[in-house]
Amino acid sequence: MNTPSSQEPLDVMQMPQGAIELGELPLAFAHEDRLLAVAALKQAMDERNLDLPFGPTIEPEDTARLLSLNRFSVQLATTGITSDEVLVKRSFWEDSALAPQLLLAAAVDEENNVVFFPGVLTGEELLAQAKNADSDSAALVLNTACFKGGIDRLLILVQLLEPAALPRLALPADPITALQKTVVSVLDWLNGQLDESLAALGGGLVPVTAGATRSGVGLPPVEGALAMVSIPLGLADGSLVTGLTAQRCLERFDLSLIPIHPDGLYLRLAPALIGDLLPDGLTLIARQGEHVQSITSENSDNLDLNFPSSSELLAVSVAFGSSEPIELPLLQLPKS
């Protein structure tokens, strides 16, 4: 199975039927998959002599913004030209008052300025697909075969229907988000018990051995480690993801939670692969009462924080750029 970021030169593969070859573009479009997809959408309308209201005219490359096409709200989700999966940000679908009416998938070859639109889903169709899709707190993973009709279906829908005909629908509350409101006792890990909220993030207990407690390839072991929970994280199209989604990413790293003797907690964020560095700008944040620690990667092979026992709950999160942060459930450390 291909990952959303996989690419192959078009000279060794057959170009998808209906793919759009873009002409000469400004340098600003280079390696900007969203800009290329927007340009392809505009070219498709020009080729069909369609003059439909389209926006936004300012910062169309901003992935935090929805498109507007003939008064319909459209989410654009991009992936690689050879990929069979696309990541769909959940944040757009949390509020039915603000959710898109249509979801358009675009498969982009940044090297050759070629864009293929597998198709579009209505909100109702997305909710049906979401029931069986891989998911975490940030994104759904959909097969590109789920999308229907290519670019023509999008253009037909926005011309034949009135906006009121396609309701704005919200995805059901993500179970991970709900579980983050729980409190997890670190003492449970010493007894081999892992709370379901951490398991929902892809976390797992790792045996406490000299090798396991290194919590990062090539890093020194954590002295006094009593247990370890490891949570896989990754970057997909600039967004933080966890669990199975993270394991498909090219940029992968692990967040390790390590109770240490006698009663503290050690946090370590480290690359998943030997010799890798963490992406610059990755931030590990922890708050315990009024005490806050944070550390940001810059040519870093790991990020470490250490907290003592306390009656205050510990809130841990990982942030990157403008993407949604990954927030752990509140942690209760043993009291000294």
N, C-alpha and C positions, 0 to 999 in steps of 0.2 A: 504494500500500500504506500502511495506517495504521500509525503507531508505537504502542508500548505505552502512551504517555501521552496519545494523542489523545482528545478529548472533543467531543461535540456535545450540545446541549440535546435532551431527549427529545421536546419538542414539535415538532421538525422531523424526527424519525426514528421509525420503527416500533419499539416496545419488543419485544425478543426474546421469543418464546414461552417461557413458563416463568420469566420474570424475577420476582424477589421484590421487592415494594414494602414497605419497612420503615416502621413507624409512627414515632411521636415518639421521639427518642433523646436521651440526655444530650449536652451541649455537647462533651464529650470525644471524641465520635465524629465531630465535624465534620472533613471532609477527611482522615480516617484510613481508607484503603481496607481495610486488614486488619481493623480493628475492625468495619467495616460488613459485610465478608464473613463474619466469625465470627457476627455478629448474624443475618445472613441464614440461615446454616447452622442456627443454633438455632431460628429461626422455622420453617424447613422441617421440622425434627423435631417441633416443637410442632403444626404443622398436620396432621401425619401421626400424631399421638398416640404418638410414639416417645420413650421415656425411656431413652436410651442413655448410658452413662458417657462424659463428654466433658471434655477439659482442653486446655491448662492453665487453672486458675482464676485464676492470678496472671500478670499481664502478658501477656495473650493477644495484645496488639498487637506484641510483640517478634518481629521478622522472623527472629531467630536461633533461634527455637524451633519445634519441630514440634508439630502438634496430635495429640491422642490421642482416637480415637473407637472406643468399644467394644473397646478393647485393640489397635486397629490404629494404627500410626504413619502420620500423614498430613502431607505438605508442602502448604502453601497458597501458590499463586502468583497474584498479582493483576495486573490490567491495566485499561485504560480500557474503558468500556462499548462504544465503537465500534471498538475495536482488533481486528485480526485476528492479533495476535502477543502472546505472553507470554514474559517472561524467567524462566528457571528457574535458580536458584542451584545451581552445581555442587558447592559445599562440602558440601551435605547428602548427596551421593552418592559421596563419596570413599572411604568405609569401609563394607564390606558388613555389618559388625557393628552399625553405627549408622544405616544408610541407612533412609529411609522405605519403607513398603510400598505406599503410594498417593500419587499426585500429583493434587491437586484444583486446577483453574483457576477463578478468579472474575473476572468482568468487572464493574467497579464504576463507577457514576455517583455521584460524591461530592456533586454539587450537588442531586440529587433523591432521594438515599437509595434507590437501586435497585441490585440485584445480580443478575447472571445467571451461572449456573454452566454453562459449556459442557460440562463433563464431567470424567472422571477417567481416569488411566492407572495401571496396575499398574507395578511396577518393570520387569518384562519388556517391557511395551509401551513404556515410556520409553526403555529401551536400544535398542529397534528404531528409534524415532523419532530418537534422538540421532545415528544413523549418517549421516543426511542433513541434520541441522540446522546452521544457522550457530552458531558457538561461539567463545568465547575462554576465557581462564583463569578467568573468574568466572561465566559464565552460558551456558546454551543458549537459543537463540531458537526457539520452537515456534509453529506456526500453531495458532490456537484450534480449527480444524477437526480437529486431531489428537485432541482429547479426546472421549471417548465417553460418551453416555448421560445427560448432565446430572446434577443432584443425586440423581436417583433411583438411578442406577447405584451411586453411592457408598453410599447407605443400604442398598441391597440387598446389596452385597458384604460390608459389615461386619456384616450380620445373618445371612446364609446361610453364610458361611465362618468357619472357625477361623483365628486369626492365623497359625498355622503353615502354612496353605495358600498364603500369599503371602510368598515369600522376600524378604529384604532383599538387594538387589543393588547393586553399585558400578559406576559408569561407568568405562570404560577410562581409563587415565591420560591427562590432557590433554597433547597434544604440546607446548604452550607451556610447561607446567610442567617437562617434561623438558628442553626446550631452554634453560631459564633456568639450568641447571647448567653450561652451556658457558661458555667465555671468548671474548669477541669482541675482536679487535684493531682499535683505532681507525684504525690505519694503512691498513687495507683500504679504508676509506671514501675515502681520497685517491686510490685506484686505481679507484674506481667499483664496488667490491664490497661487497655488503650481506649479512651473515650471515643464515641462514634463521631463526634465533631472533628477530631483530628484525623480519624480514618476517612471521613468524607473529603478531606483535603489531600488524600493520598498518603497520609502519614503511616508509619509502621515502627514497631519496636525493633531495635537492633541489639543483638547480644552484646553484653559488655565484655569485650576482649581487648587485648592490646591493639589489635588492628582496627576493630570496629570503632573504638572510641577516638580514633584519629579524626573522625567526622569531616573528612575532606581528603582527597587523594594527595599523598605526599606531605601532609601537614603533621606536626607533632601531636601526640596523643594528649587528651585533656586529663590532667592529673586529678585523681580522686573521683573519677567518673563512677556513678552508681547505676546508671541506666542511660539509654539514649533513644529518642524519638527522631526519626528522619522524615522530612517532608520534601518531596520533589517539586521544584519550581522550574519555570522556563519562560522564555520570551518568544511570543508568536506575534509577528507584525507589530512589534513595539509594545505589546500588552503582556502583563504578567499573567501566567496561568499556572495551574497546579495539577497534581494527579496524573492520570493517563494522558491528558493533553500535553502536560509538560514533558512527558517522556518521549513525545514525538518531535520536540523542538530541537533545533540545531544548537541553540544556546541554553544549556541546562545547568542547574545548580541545586544544591540541597541546603535546606535549613535544618540544623540539628539543635535539639533541645536536650541538654545534658545536666541532670541533677548531679551535684558534686558534694563530696564529703566536706563538712558535716551536714550542711543544710542550704546550700546556695543553688543557683541555676546558671549554667553557662550556655550562651547562644552563639552559634557559629553558622555563617553563611559561606559556602565554599563551592567551587566548580565541581561538576559531576565527573569530568574527564581529566585524565592525567595531563599536566602541562598547561591547562587552560587558565585564563584569568577571568575574573568576574567582569561583566559589562560595566563600563564606566557609568556612573550616575545611579547605580543601584544603592538603595539606602535601607539599612536595618534600624528599626526604631523600637524602643521599649519604654513603657511608662509604668512606674510603680508609685502610686500616690502622686505627690508633686515632683517626684524625682524622674527625670526624663534623660535617657541616653540615646544617641543616634550616631551612626557612622556611615559614610558614603564611600563607595568604591572609586578608586582612581588608580589604574594600573595595579589592581589588588588581586592577590590570590585567595584571600579570605577576609571576612569581617567578623570580629568577635566582640561580644558584650558579656558582662558578668554581673549578676545580681545576687545580693544576700537574701537570707530568709526575712520574711516580713509578714505582718498581718494584712498588708495592702495587696490587692490583686495586681497581677502583672499583665499588661496589655502589650502584645507584640505584633508588629506589622512589617511588611516589606513593601517599599515603594520604588517606582521607576517612572521618571518623567511625568507625563500627564495621564498615564494609564491608571485604572482603578487599582488601589493598593490591595495586597493580600493581607487580610486581618485574621489573626488566630483567635480562638475563644479565649476568654480570660483565664489566666493560670493562677492557681492557689499554691504558693510555695509553703513548705513546712515551716512552722513557727519555731524559732530557736528557744 
